[in-house]
Amino acid sequence: MHLNDNILVIYGRNGINFVDTCSIIRIVASSSYSKMFLTGGRTMVVTIVLKSLEELLVDKGFVRVHRSHLVNSAYIQTYNSINMKIVLRNNEQIAISRRRSMDIRKRLTAKKAA
């Protein structure tokens, strides 16, 4: 697995998958697998731990909101620090961990200022 510009190259037993990082809405950890939720309602399960995906995607606007969730900040519609949730543009709600709350706020504020 590696990243070429905005294309995530994932090697699997069925061949090579090329995923545009802009089409990734969120990624959820599940043991040693990760499930990618893509635009158009598509999903993809990959044999890559979330930590490795986070390291590749952090510079592409992805933010770790919980130990099991990595979210593309371009799809965040609302950040609510009181209820400890974010709402995505597709109206999905994802809980934010208290430990990561300040980092999320800083990253989202920095993105808006840029």
N, C-alpha and C positions, 0 to 999 in steps of 0.2 A: 504494500500500500504506500502510495506517495501522492503528493499534490503538485500538479502542473498548473500554474496560474490559478484559475478558478475551477479546475477539473480535478476531482478526487479519483485516483486510479486504484481500484480495488481488485486484487487478484483472488479468484475463487476457484472451486473445483469445476465450475461450469464455464470458466474462461475469465476474461477481464471485463470488469464493469467500469464505465466512465460516468461519473456523477458530477453534474454541475453543482457547485456548492450553493449557488443561488436558489436551487430547487429544493434544498434541504430545509425543512421547517424546524424540526427538532430531532434529537436522537435520544433514545432511552436505553439504559444499561440493563442487561439481563444476564447475570453470571459472566461467562467469558464471551458473550455475544452482545451485539448492539443492534437495535432496531431503528432504522432511519424512516422518518415520516417525511414524504416528499410531496411536492405540489401535485395537484390532480388526484389526490387520494391514494397515491401509490406508496407502498412500503417496501423496505429491503432489509433483510437480516444479514448481518456480516459477522464474521468471526474475528472481530477486533474489539478490544476492550475500550470502554468510553474514555479512559485516560489518554490512550494513544490518539484517538480521534480529536480530543480536546487540544492536545499539543499541536496537531496539524491545523486545526480550524480556528484557534483563538485569534489569530491575526486576520481572519476573514469575517470577524464580527460575531462570532459565536461566544456565548457566555454560559458558564456552568451555574445553574440556578439551584441545583440540588445534587446530592451525590449520584443520583440516577438519571439526571436530565441535563442535556446540553441543548441550548436553544439558539437559533439564528436570530440575532437581535433585530434584523430587518422585519421580522414577522411579529414583533412584540407590539401590541396595541396599547396596553395599559400596564403600568407597574404600580402595585398597591402595597406600600410598606406597612400599612396598618393590618391588613388581612393576610400579609405575607404571601401574595399571589401575583402572578402575571397572567394577563389575558392575551392570547394570540389573535391575529387577524381573523382566524377561522373560529373564534369564540371558545377555543379550548382554554381551560384554566389549569395552571400548573403551580403547585406549591413551591415557595422559595424557602430554603433553609435559613434559619436565623444567622448562622455563621457566615453565610455568603451574601447576606442582604446588603451590607455596606459596599462590598466590592461590586455587586450588580448595579447599585445606584451610581457609583462612580463611573463605571464603564458606560452606562446608558447616558449619563449626563455629558461625559466626554464626547460620545458619539454625536449627540445633538449639537454640541458646540462646534464640532468640526465642519 
